[in-house]
Amino acid sequence: MCGRYASSRSDAQLVEDYAVDAVVGSEVAPSWNVAPTQQVRAVVEREPRDDEGAAAPAGGGPPGGGGAQRQLRTVRWGLVPSWAKDPGVGSRMINARVETVTEKPAYRRAAARRRCLLPADGYFEWERRPAPDGSGKEVKVPHFLHAADGGPLAFAGLYELWKDPGAPEGEDAWLWTATVITTQAQDEAGRIHDRSPVVLPADFQGDWLDPHLTDLDLVRQVLDAVPPPQLATHEVGRAVGSPRVNGPQLVLPLGELGGLGG
């Protein structure tokens, strides 16, 4: 699974990285310890709608203008289906398995029409190891997994809009949420944990975001063709286990923490 990740790039960097047309909402602070239910930036492609708030085009000019627009938006991590009675369900839906994402009722509508990219610097997984004291117990050792070339990662995600029945009409009535699609881990990731996020290379991102791609069989073909990512990994300090701790020190290799603590 993917339960923690780092996303520290600014809106300006994300606009450049993902050819964003419009930025919607305030910038989210950089985080090296993104946890479930927190606010994150997501890249979506959709036709602007007046009732969702006007998007400010990244390159200037009026919002909208016809046709699909690639937007940078804020979503809450943990998908809430549109038919859910309680948004609290999102805390249990931070990941969607690639094997069933086009079939399960909670995800299939979003898989057909509401796909997104979740930008990340990398993500954390915990490796189970025998305790060093020989007690026979296990300890969990955190690792940071990132692109081998140091570049950004784009997780394949789904997003949904849930309307708060008690809120007045307008942008604030809609809760935007998202989930990370996961797959069977390979290479370095598989050594640490059996699941990993689906990482979309640049040449897959356009098809994934295309709002006109609504046939689930074709969506499945895109997912099945995604190659395993080339990831590097290193052990990090245990401080990342607390969502209250943040900062760039969390992604440093354990041996480089020095006086920063771990």
N, C-alpha and C positions, 0 to 999 in steps of 0.2 A: 504494500500500500504506500501511499504518499501522505504523511501526516504532518510534516513540517517542511517548509522550503524557504529559500532566501530570494528576495526580489528588491534590489536596491537601486535599479536604474530610474532616472528621472523621467518625467513625461517627455521632455525634449529628446532624450535618448530613445525612448520607446516609439515616439513619432517617427524618428529616423530609421530605427531597426525594422519597423513593421509597416512602413509607408502609410501611416495613418492620415486620413483626410480631416478628421475633426476630433477635438478633445472635449469630452463631456464631464462636467463636475470638477471639483477641486482636486488638486494633486494629492496622492496618498503618500505619506511619509515613507522613506525607504525602510525596509525591514530585513533583518538577517535571521528572523525567527518567526516566519508567518505561521500562525496556528489556525485551526478550524474556527469558524464564525467571525474571523477578522475580515476587514475590508481590504480588497486587493484590486489592482488594475487588471483589466481584461481587454483584449482586442476582439471586436465583433464587426460583422458586416451586415448592415440592414438599411432599409429606407427610413430616413428621419420622420418622426411623427410629432406633430405640434404638442400633443398631450403628454409627451415624455420629456419636454424641455428642449430648447434649441441648442444645437451643437455649434461650437465655435470652430470653424474650419482652421486647420493647422496652417494652411497657406494663405489665409485671408479670404475675403469674399463672403457672400451671404450663406447661411446654413441651408441645407437641403439642396435644391437645384436639380432634383430629379435623379432617379436611379439609386442604386445601393451606395452606401457610404461606409468607408472603413472608419470605425470609431474606437477611441480609447475611452473606456468607461470604468466606473467603480462597481464592483460586485462583492457580495459577501460569500466567503468560502463555505460551502455546504448547501447543496441544491435543495430548493423547496419547490416541489411540483406545483403547477398552477391550481390543482384541485385539492391541495393539502388544506386541512382545517386549521392546522397549527404550524407556524413557521419554525417551531422548535425541532421539527423533523430534520431540518437541514444539518444539524450537528452530527447526524448519523449517515449523511450522504455526501461526504467529502470526496469520495472516490466512486467511480463506476467501472466495473470490469469490462474490458474490451470484448471479452467473449460473449457477453450478453447485453451489451449496451443498446443494440438495435432491437432487442426483443422485450426487455422488461418494461412494464407500463410506466414506471417512474422516470424512464429515460428515453423511450423510443420517440416521443413527440419532439423532444429537444434534439435528439440525434438527427431527425429529419429536417428541422428548421432553425435550430438555435445552437449553433456550434461556435466555439470561441477559442482563442489562444490565451493561455495564462503565462505571461513572461516570467522567467525565473533565472537567477544566477546559478542555481543548483538546488539540490534537496538533501534532506537528512534521512538516514535509515540507521536502525540499531541492530548490530550483529550480536547474536547470542554466543557466548563463549563460556567454557568451564571456569568457575571461579579460581583465581590463582592460589587460594589458600588450600586447595585440595579437598574442600568440603563436599564436593560432588554437586554443589549448587551451580546455577548459571548466573552470569552477569551480562548486562546489555551494554555494548560499547557503541557510541555514536560515531557515524562516519558522514562526511560531506561528499556528495557525488556531483560532479560538474562536467562540463564539456572539456574534452582533452585539450582543445585548442584555446580554452579560456573564454570562449564566446558565450553569448546568451543562449538559453534554452527556451523553447516554446512548447509548453505542455498542451496536448490536445484536451479541450474541455467542452462542456456543455453549459449553457446558461438558461435560466428560466425567469419569468416575471410572475410574482405572486402579489395579488391585490389585497391590501388590508381592508376588510369590509367596514372597519370603523373609522377609516381615514377619509377626509374630504377629497374630492376629485382633484387630480393634478399629479405632477411628477412624484410628489412625496407619498402618494398612495401606493406606489409600486415598489416592491422589494425585489432587487435584482440579485440573484444568487448563481453560483456556479459549482461544478464538480470537476475533478481531474480524472481523466480516463487512465486506467492502469492496465498493464499487461504482464506476461510472464517475463521476469527479469533474465537478462543474459549477461555474459562477460563479467565485468567487475561487480555490477549491481547484483547479479545472481549469486555471487559468493557471499554477499552480505544479507540479502533479503530476497524472497522468492517473487516479489512484485516490484514493479517500477512504473513511473509515469510513461505514457506514450509521448515521445518527443518528436515533434514534426520538423523535418528539415525544411529549409526555405522553399524548395520546389514543391512541397506538399501543402503549404499554408494557404495558397490561393484557392485550391480546390476545397480545402476543409472549411474555409470561411464563406465560400460561394453560397448565397442564400437561395439561388435557383437550383442547387443540387438538393433535391428533396426525396429522391428515390432511395429507400433504405438499403436496397441491394447495392447501389452504387456507393453509398456511404461506407458499407461494409468492404467494398473493394478498395477504397482509399485506405481504410484502416489496415487491411490485410497486407497492403503493399508497403507500409511504412517500415523502413529498415531499422535494425537495432541501433541505438545511439552509440557513439564512441565516447565513453565516459572514463574519467579518472576519478580516483577516490582517495581520501586520506582520513585518518582518525582525528576527531576533534574532541574538545573538552566537554565534560558532562553538563556544563551550565546550560547548554541548549535544551536540556530536558524541561526547563521551566519556561513557560510562555511569557513570564514577567521579565525575563532577561533578554536584552537585545544589544546589537552592536556588531561591527565588522569582526571583532575578535572571535565570534562564534564560528566562523568559517575557516579560521586559521588552523593549519596542521598542529597537532598536539605539541610537537616539539618546539613550535615557534611561539607558544603562548607566553613563555617567560613569566614576567611579573604581572601579566594581565589576568592570571587565574584561569581555572578550567573546571 
